[in-house]
Amino acid sequence: MNPILTGVGVVAAAIGGLLVRQSGQSDSKAFELGKIPPCKAREATDGALLKLYGHVKCAKPINAPKSGRSCAYLKTITWVETRSTDSKGHTSTSWSHAGDTENTAPFLLEDETGSVRVVLDGADVDAEKAFSGIDTQGGLNVNLGPFSGSLGGRRVKIEEWVIADGDNALVIGRSRRSANGFEVANDANYRLVCSHKTETEYLNSIKQGGKWLKYGGAAAIVIGLLIAGFGLTSFG
């Protein structure tokens, strides 16, 4: 018996089981959201579960510094490049996740019947990728005519994900009465959902993600069991 191989196989199979379970949760989420009937802004009532698709109008939008977009929601994801040198002097690079930041601004979701105020704090947001690029922080900036760059410093990979002011968005959540009409926000029993996609596109993306989780999980289970079986029957 090889305990290391057996342990690796068991862990791989367990991870596969978790992925399959998550795929089931994705399917369930798509099914539950699909059951909610779409409605118009004028149909909002206190405590109603709304599924609205309309135009984002933000009075005080957030500026996304890299993409230049004006946003009701901005998520910035940052990775930092790290370099390591082995005993033979070979240098390799990799990217490590440095952190995420989220900023939101209240906005009106408008359709032909009226508008509903939306507060995205703590919401489940499916945003659009507006920027992906690499910056260099620190080091010496060099500009020689047509040639420019940076000497030294470290490279930082940045992504911006947005719900942009002026674009269309899908909002699914519980409405409540506010001082200026109705608004949709998180409550104790229902997490607000917002997507830059249409309803059909959003639900299909959830199902597709669940499908890949299911395939990946099933493959991990099979491979894990094979490795564990080999470990149980081998000597070492």
C-alpha positions as CSV (number, residue, x, y, z in Angstrom):
1,M,0.0,0.0,0.0
2,N,1.2,3.5,-0.9
3,P,-0.4,5.9,1.7
4,I,0.6,9.0,-0.2
5,L,-1.1,7.9,-3.5
6,T,-4.1,6.7,-1.6
7,G,-4.4,10.0,0.2
8,V,-4.1,12.0,-3.0
9,G,-6.8,9.9,-4.6
10,V,-9.2,10.3,-1.7
11,V,-8.7,14.1,-1.7
12,A,-9.2,14.3,-5.5
13,A,-12.4,12.2,-5.3
14,A,-13.7,14.4,-2.4
15,I,-13.0,17.6,-4.4
16,G,-14.9,16.0,-7.3
17,G,-17.8,15.3,-5.0
18,L,-17.9,19.0,-3.9
19,L,-17.9,20.2,-7.6
20,V,-20.8,17.9,-8.4
21,R,-22.7,19.2,-5.4
22,Q,-22.0,22.8,-6.6
23,S,-23.3,21.9,-10.0
24,G,-26.6,20.8,-8.5
25,Q,-26.8,24.1,-6.6
26,S,-26.3,26.0,-9.9
27,D,-29.1,24.0,-11.6
28,S,-31.4,24.7,-8.6
29,K,-30.6,28.4,-8.7
30,A,-31.4,28.7,-12.4
31,F,-34.6,26.8,-11.9
32,E,-35.8,29.0,-9.0
33,L,-34.9,32.2,-10.8
34,G,-36.6,31.0,-13.9
35,K,-39.9,30.5,-12.1
36,I,-40.1,34.1,-11.1
37,P,-42.3,35.9,-13.7
38,P,-40.9,39.1,-15.3
39,C,-42.7,42.3,-14.5
40,K,-42.6,46.0,-15.1
41,A,-41.6,48.8,-12.8
42,R,-45.2,50.0,-12.3
43,E,-46.1,46.6,-10.9
44,A,-43.8,47.0,-7.9
45,T,-45.5,46.6,-4.5
46,D,-44.2,46.4,-1.0
47,G,-42.6,43.0,-0.3
48,A,-43.1,41.7,-3.9
49,L,-40.4,39.6,-5.6
50,L,-39.6,41.4,-8.8
51,K,-37.8,40.4,-12.0
52,L,-37.1,43.6,-13.9
53,Y,-35.1,44.4,-17.1
54,G,-34.5,48.0,-17.9
55,H,-32.1,50.9,-18.3
56,V,-29.6,51.9,-15.7
57,K,-29.7,55.6,-14.7
58,C,-27.2,56.5,-12.0
59,A,-27.3,60.1,-10.5
60,K,-23.8,59.8,-9.0
61,P,-21.9,57.1,-11.0
62,I,-18.5,55.7,-10.0
63,N,-15.7,56.3,-12.4
64,A,-13.7,53.2,-13.4
65,P,-10.2,54.5,-13.8
66,K,-8.8,52.0,-16.3
67,S,-11.8,51.6,-18.6
68,G,-13.2,55.1,-18.2
69,R,-16.7,53.8,-17.7
70,S,-19.3,55.5,-15.5
71,C,-20.7,52.8,-13.3
72,A,-23.4,51.9,-10.8
73,Y,-21.1,48.9,-9.8
74,L,-17.4,48.5,-10.1
75,K,-15.3,45.5,-9.1
76,T,-11.6,45.6,-9.4
77,I,-9.5,42.4,-9.3
78,T,-5.8,42.6,-8.8
79,W,-3.0,40.1,-9.3
80,V,0.7,40.7,-8.5
81,E,3.5,39.0,-10.5
82,T,6.0,37.2,-8.3
83,R,9.4,35.9,-9.4
84,S,11.4,33.0,-7.9
85,T,14.8,31.6,-8.7
86,D,15.7,27.9,-8.2
87,S,19.0,26.5,-7.2
88,K,20.2,26.4,-10.8
89,G,19.6,30.1,-11.3
90,H,16.4,29.7,-13.4
91,T,13.8,32.4,-12.8
92,S,10.1,31.7,-13.1
93,T,7.2,34.0,-12.8
94,S,3.6,33.5,-11.5
95,W,0.6,35.6,-10.6
96,S,-0.8,35.7,-7.1
97,H,-4.3,37.2,-6.3
98,A,-3.7,40.4,-4.4
99,G,-7.4,41.3,-3.6
100,D,-10.7,42.5,-4.8
101,T,-12.5,45.8,-4.3
102,E,-16.2,46.5,-4.9
103,N,-17.9,49.9,-5.1
104,T,-21.6,50.5,-5.7
105,A,-23.9,53.5,-6.2
106,P,-27.7,53.5,-6.0
107,F,-29.4,53.8,-9.4
108,L,-32.8,53.8,-11.1
109,L,-33.8,50.9,-13.3
110,E,-36.1,52.4,-15.8
111,D,-38.5,50.8,-18.3
112,E,-41.4,52.2,-20.3
113,T,-43.7,52.1,-17.3
114,G,-41.6,53.9,-14.7
115,S,-38.6,53.2,-12.5
116,V,-37.5,51.4,-9.3
117,R,-34.5,52.4,-7.2
118,V,-31.8,49.7,-6.9
119,V,-29.3,49.3,-4.0
120,L,-26.6,46.8,-4.9
121,D,-24.8,46.6,-1.5
122,G,-24.2,42.9,-0.9
123,A,-25.9,41.8,-4.1
124,D,-25.0,38.8,-6.3
125,V,-23.7,40.8,-9.3
126,D,-22.9,39.3,-12.7
127,A,-20.9,42.2,-14.2
128,E,-19.4,42.9,-17.6
129,K,-15.6,42.8,-18.0
130,A,-14.7,46.4,-19.0
131,F,-10.9,46.2,-18.8
132,S,-8.1,43.7,-18.4
133,G,-4.4,44.8,-18.6
134,I,-1.0,45.0,-16.9
135,D,0.6,47.9,-15.2
136,T,4.1,48.3,-13.7
137,Q,4.3,49.8,-10.2
138,G,7.5,51.3,-9.0
139,G,10.7,51.2,-11.0
140,L,12.1,53.8,-13.4
141,N,10.0,55.1,-16.2
142,V,11.9,55.5,-19.5
143,N,10.7,57.5,-22.5
144,L,13.1,57.6,-25.5
145,G,11.1,58.9,-28.5
146,P,9.1,55.9,-29.8
147,F,10.4,53.6,-27.1
148,S,9.0,53.8,-23.6
149,G,8.7,51.5,-20.7
150,S,9.7,50.8,-17.1
151,L,12.9,49.5,-15.6
152,G,12.5,47.5,-12.4
153,G,9.3,47.6,-10.4
154,R,6.7,44.9,-10.3
155,R,3.9,44.0,-12.8
156,V,0.3,44.1,-11.6
157,K,-2.6,42.6,-13.6
158,I,-5.9,44.5,-13.2
159,E,-9.4,43.7,-14.3
160,E,-12.5,45.9,-14.0
161,W,-16.0,44.5,-14.0
162,V,-18.9,46.9,-14.2
163,I,-22.6,47.5,-14.4
164,A,-22.4,50.7,-16.4
165,D,-24.6,53.8,-16.3
166,G,-26.7,53.9,-19.4
167,D,-26.6,50.2,-20.1
168,N,-29.4,47.7,-19.6
169,A,-29.5,45.4,-16.7
170,L,-31.6,42.5,-15.2
171,V,-32.6,42.9,-11.5
172,I,-34.2,40.2,-9.4
173,G,-35.0,41.0,-5.8
174,R,-37.5,41.9,-3.1
175,S,-39.1,45.4,-3.3
176,R,-39.8,47.7,-0.4
177,R,-41.4,51.1,-0.1
178,S,-39.0,54.0,0.3
179,A,-39.4,57.8,0.7
180,N,-39.3,58.2,-3.1
181,G,-41.3,55.2,-4.3
182,F,-40.1,51.6,-4.4
183,E,-36.6,50.2,-4.2
184,V,-35.0,46.8,-4.6
185,A,-32.3,45.7,-2.2
186,N,-31.0,42.8,-0.1
187,D,-33.3,41.6,2.7
188,A,-33.0,38.9,5.3
189,N,-34.7,36.3,3.1
190,Y,-33.6,37.1,-0.4
191,R,-30.3,38.1,-1.9
192,L,-30.6,40.7,-4.7
193,V,-29.4,39.5,-8.1
194,C,-28.2,41.9,-10.8
195,S,-26.7,41.1,-14.2
196,H,-25.7,42.9,-17.4
197,K,-27.2,40.1,-19.4
198,T,-30.8,39.5,-20.4
199,E,-32.8,36.9,-18.4
200,T,-32.3,34.2,-21.0
201,E,-28.5,34.9,-21.3
202,Y,-28.1,35.0,-17.5
203,L,-30.0,31.7,-16.8
204,N,-28.1,30.0,-19.6
205,S,-24.8,31.1,-18.2
206,I,-25.7,29.6,-14.8
207,K,-26.7,26.3,-16.4
208,Q,-23.5,26.2,-18.5
209,G,-21.4,26.9,-15.4
210,G,-23.2,24.1,-13.6
211,K,-22.6,21.7,-16.5
212,W,-18.8,22.3,-16.4
213,L,-18.7,21.8,-12.7
214,K,-20.6,18.5,-13.1
215,Y,-18.2,17.3,-15.8
216,G,-15.1,18.4,-13.9
217,G,-16.4,16.9,-10.7
218,A,-17.2,13.6,-12.3
219,A,-13.7,13.5,-13.9
220,A,-12.1,14.3,-10.5
221,I,-14.0,11.5,-8.8
222,V,-13.0,8.9,-11.4
223,I,-9.3,10.0,-11.4
224,G,-9.3,10.1,-7.7
225,L,-10.7,6.6,-7.3
226,L,-8.2,5.3,-9.8
227,I,-5.3,6.8,-8.0
228,A,-6.6,5.6,-4.6
229,G,-7.1,2.1,-6.0
230,F,-3.6,2.1,-7.4
231,G,-2.2,3.3,-4.1
232,L,-4.0,0.6,-2.2
233,T,-2.6,-2.2,-4.4
234,S,0.9,-0.8,-4.8
235,F,3.9,-1.2,-2.5
236,G,6.2,1.5,-1.4
